[in-house]
Amino acid sequence: MGNSTDYSRVFKMSFAGVYPHYIAKAEKKGRTREEVHQIIFWLTGYNEQSLQKILEGKTNFEDFFTNAPQINPNASKITGVICGYRVEDIEDKLMQQIRYLDKLIDELAKGKAMEKILRS
């Protein structure tokens, strides 16, 4: 099973399909949808309006990140392990961006302070 095939499956997943899991993961730990949005906006440069379009349009992960207004330059400060992968070592840029988002949501759910999560 080559990596490229695993990745392409992930890339074609609809962002709207995974989004509720981000929200659920945060809310289960007492965090809010607003905080999840703040993380998404910080990482990608999208805003409330453009995010709604993405959710309604069933945009896949590949397009979500490829068309992002701006991947935050501080995203490279996101380090650590998520889903068994060390994010800073992921060579595929797109996969790395997807894992960045997973990692930030994970930190939110673990109760990390927002300014720490947003690497300010």
LUMMAR-73414 format. One record per residue (C-alpha): chain; z, y, x. Coordinates in steps of 0.001 Angstrom, whole numbers, plus 500000, padded with zeros to 6 digits. Each point is the difference from the previous one (the first is absolute). Layout:
LUMMAR-73414
atom rokol = A; up = Z; north = Y; east = X
...
end
This chain:
LUMMAR-73414
atom rokol = A; up = 500000; north = 500000; east = 500000
atom rokol = A; up = 498798; north = 503106; east = 501850
atom rokol = A; up = 501789; north = 503318; east = 499701
atom rokol = A; up = 496967; north = 501865; east = 498722
atom rokol = A; up = 499888; north = 497870; east = 496846
atom rokol = A; up = 503696; north = 500525; east = 499246
atom rokol = A; up = 499545; north = 503709; east = 500457
atom rokol = A; up = 496902; north = 500346; east = 497854
atom rokol = A; up = 501906; north = 498448; east = 497100
atom rokol = A; up = 502712; north = 502614; east = 500418
atom rokol = A; up = 497504; north = 502849; east = 500422
atom rokol = A; up = 498316; north = 499133; east = 496698
atom rokol = A; up = 503263; north = 499870; east = 498063
atom rokol = A; up = 500324; north = 502782; east = 497503
atom rokol = A; up = 502569; north = 502622; east = 500941
atom rokol = A; up = 500923; north = 500249; east = 496313
atom rokol = A; up = 500820; north = 496292; east = 500069
atom rokol = A; up = 502556; north = 500369; east = 502778
atom rokol = A; up = 501341; north = 503434; east = 499061
atom rokol = A; up = 502371; north = 498694; east = 497254
atom rokol = A; up = 501588; north = 497721; east = 502604
atom rokol = A; up = 500731; north = 503002; east = 502235
atom rokol = A; up = 501639; north = 501781; east = 497062
atom rokol = A; up = 501935; north = 496895; east = 498917
atom rokol = A; up = 501228; north = 499342; east = 503528
atom rokol = A; up = 501286; north = 503570; east = 500293
atom rokol = A; up = 501521; north = 500225; east = 496517
atom rokol = A; up = 501787; north = 496675; east = 500374
atom rokol = A; up = 501906; north = 501642; east = 502843
atom rokol = A; up = 500717; north = 503213; east = 498129
atom rokol = A; up = 497152; north = 502042; east = 501494
atom rokol = A; up = 497404; north = 501827; east = 497920
atom rokol = A; up = 496296; north = 500045; east = 499216
atom rokol = A; up = 500021; north = 503601; east = 501292
atom rokol = A; up = 501218; north = 498809; east = 503386
atom rokol = A; up = 497278; north = 497333; east = 500124
atom rokol = A; up = 497445; north = 502726; east = 499198
atom rokol = A; up = 501466; north = 502240; east = 502685
atom rokol = A; up = 499476; north = 497186; east = 502527
atom rokol = A; up = 496420; north = 499366; east = 498846
atom rokol = A; up = 499170; north = 503732; east = 500130
atom rokol = A; up = 501605; north = 500396; east = 503428
atom rokol = A; up = 498089; north = 497054; east = 501461
atom rokol = A; up = 496601; north = 500632; east = 498419
atom rokol = A; up = 499732; north = 503653; east = 498971
atom rokol = A; up = 499267; north = 499034; east = 496396
atom rokol = A; up = 501729; north = 501918; east = 497221
atom rokol = A; up = 501134; north = 499197; east = 496459
atom rokol = A; up = 496544; north = 500658; east = 498553
atom rokol = A; up = 498009; north = 498014; east = 502542
atom rokol = A; up = 502514; north = 497135; east = 499835
atom rokol = A; up = 499569; north = 499785; east = 496216
atom rokol = A; up = 496217; north = 499739; east = 500465
atom rokol = A; up = 500478; north = 497186; east = 502505
atom rokol = A; up = 502298; north = 498110; east = 497650
atom rokol = A; up = 497644; north = 500422; east = 497044
atom rokol = A; up = 496914; north = 499199; east = 502058
atom rokol = A; up = 501372; north = 496723; east = 501385
atom rokol = A; up = 499178; north = 501229; east = 503522
atom rokol = A; up = 500441; north = 497281; east = 502617
atom rokol = A; up = 502185; north = 500359; east = 503108
atom rokol = A; up = 497028; north = 500443; east = 502291
atom rokol = A; up = 498710; north = 503009; east = 498033
atom rokol = A; up = 503526; north = 501281; east = 499427
atom rokol = A; up = 500577; north = 500419; east = 503732
atom rokol = A; up = 496418; north = 500710; east = 501080
atom rokol = A; up = 499760; north = 502897; east = 497539
atom rokol = A; up = 503521; north = 501298; east = 500562
atom rokol = A; up = 499979; north = 503786; east = 500595
atom rokol = A; up = 502078; north = 499573; east = 503156
atom rokol = A; up = 501951; north = 497132; east = 501524
atom rokol = A; up = 503155; north = 501721; east = 501227
atom rokol = A; up = 499925; north = 500441; east = 503804
atom rokol = A; up = 503671; north = 498978; east = 500074
atom rokol = A; up = 499121; north = 496628; east = 498482
atom rokol = A; up = 499809; north = 498675; east = 503557
atom rokol = A; up = 503796; north = 500419; east = 500126
atom rokol = A; up = 500330; north = 497239; east = 497408
atom rokol = A; up = 501154; north = 496914; east = 501881
atom rokol = A; up = 501694; north = 496713; east = 499281
atom rokol = A; up = 499229; north = 496743; east = 498270
atom rokol = A; up = 498598; north = 499604; east = 496495
atom rokol = A; up = 498723; north = 496732; east = 498479
atom rokol = A; up = 500483; north = 498381; east = 503404
atom rokol = A; up = 497788; north = 502509; east = 501819
atom rokol = A; up = 501092; north = 502680; east = 502433
atom rokol = A; up = 498212; north = 503038; east = 498527
atom rokol = A; up = 499422; north = 501812; east = 503272
atom rokol = A; up = 498141; north = 496927; east = 501361
atom rokol = A; up = 497539; north = 499524; east = 497136
atom rokol = A; up = 496580; north = 500592; east = 501499
atom rokol = A; up = 498017; north = 500397; east = 496798
atom rokol = A; up = 500481; north = 503678; east = 499062
atom rokol = A; up = 499620; north = 499447; east = 496269
atom rokol = A; up = 502391; north = 497064; east = 499942
atom rokol = A; up = 502435; north = 502078; east = 502026
atom rokol = A; up = 499859; north = 502807; east = 497433
atom rokol = A; up = 500653; north = 497543; east = 497178
atom rokol = A; up = 503011; north = 498648; east = 501904
atom rokol = A; up = 501209; north = 503552; east = 500710
atom rokol = A; up = 500235; north = 500509; east = 496263
atom rokol = A; up = 501754; north = 496643; east = 499515
atom rokol = A; up = 502460; north = 500904; east = 502732
atom rokol = A; up = 500791; north = 503441; east = 498538
atom rokol = A; up = 500595; north = 498525; east = 496532
atom rokol = A; up = 502166; north = 497347; east = 501633
atom rokol = A; up = 502095; north = 502661; east = 501738
atom rokol = A; up = 500337; north = 501875; east = 496704
atom rokol = A; up = 501243; north = 496830; east = 498287
atom rokol = A; up = 502440; north = 499419; east = 502862
atom rokol = A; up = 501607; north = 503342; east = 499291
atom rokol = A; up = 498702; north = 501970; east = 502970
atom rokol = A; up = 500163; north = 503786; east = 499675
atom rokol = A; up = 496754; north = 501636; east = 498949
atom rokol = A; up = 499746; north = 502270; east = 503059
atom rokol = A; up = 500327; north = 496924; east = 502250
atom rokol = A; up = 497335; north = 498146; east = 498036
atom rokol = A; up = 497637; north = 502963; east = 500217
atom rokol = A; up = 500472; north = 500135; east = 503769
atom rokol = A; up = 500725; north = 503715; east = 499856
end
